[in-house]
């Protein structure tokens, strides 16, 4: 996906009216691709985009290819049928369950994890005959926060609620503004922003300046960190997943050509607020 983080591409696609659909073993190809669209999609001329199996962290490429090939012969009718015909081991099944990719076959994440735990992936017929069948458990569906965390851990993005949106009330205590509000902020004002770190760049030509991109549920904020602050707050700069920046807002250029960024004066690592979320950051590309 090049320079942009997947979550940024998702936000931009939605802003342009594109429908995005989650990873699904019954529908996804190996890679993210356009789907045939009906109804509103057909009327608008915009085809939906289906996330590919390669978005599932840890899933081997050949496993994804076997899933697509087996599904091409005939649809899967259960998680056990998927495992048998695509020759998936227990680890691959758990990865798919955690990614929510088995929803069509086994229900929500909790139900899917329970279902695949009971799938016998042993190839030996003698051992397979020793298995016992347990009744399906009634498990509560994960809540919004749990779904968001699971999405990021399993696929590096979410099509649901952005994690920063879940923290907006807590972040309000630090008087931070959403990216969308900062876009209209006047030049030269003190400003505060918080977001997931999607990029850190330190170009060789920038003489030690680090450029950071923060993402929240409303957009992205570009941050400039001068060398002195880089040295003084290196740990917060390099280790943060959720970073809060206090600084001066700069907006230069004419209408339609504005360049906006936040010149950092202080960095605060607010990663603990995410309760273990591990968003993927692309560093120094």
ABEGO torsion letter per residue (X at the ends): XEABBAAAAAAAAAAAGBBBBBBBAAABBABBBBBBBBEAAAAAGBBBBBBBAAABBGBBAAAAAAAAAAAAABBBABAAAAAAAAGBBAAAAAAAAAAGAAAAAAEBAAAAAAAAAABBABABAAAAAABBBBBBBBBBBBBAAAAAAAAAAAAGBBABBBAAAAAAAAAAAAGBBBAAAAAABBBGBBBBBBBBBABBBBBAAAGGBBBBBBBBAAEBBBBBBBAAAAAAAAAAAAABABBBBBBBBBBBEBBGABBBBBBBABBBBAAAAAGGBBBBBBBGX
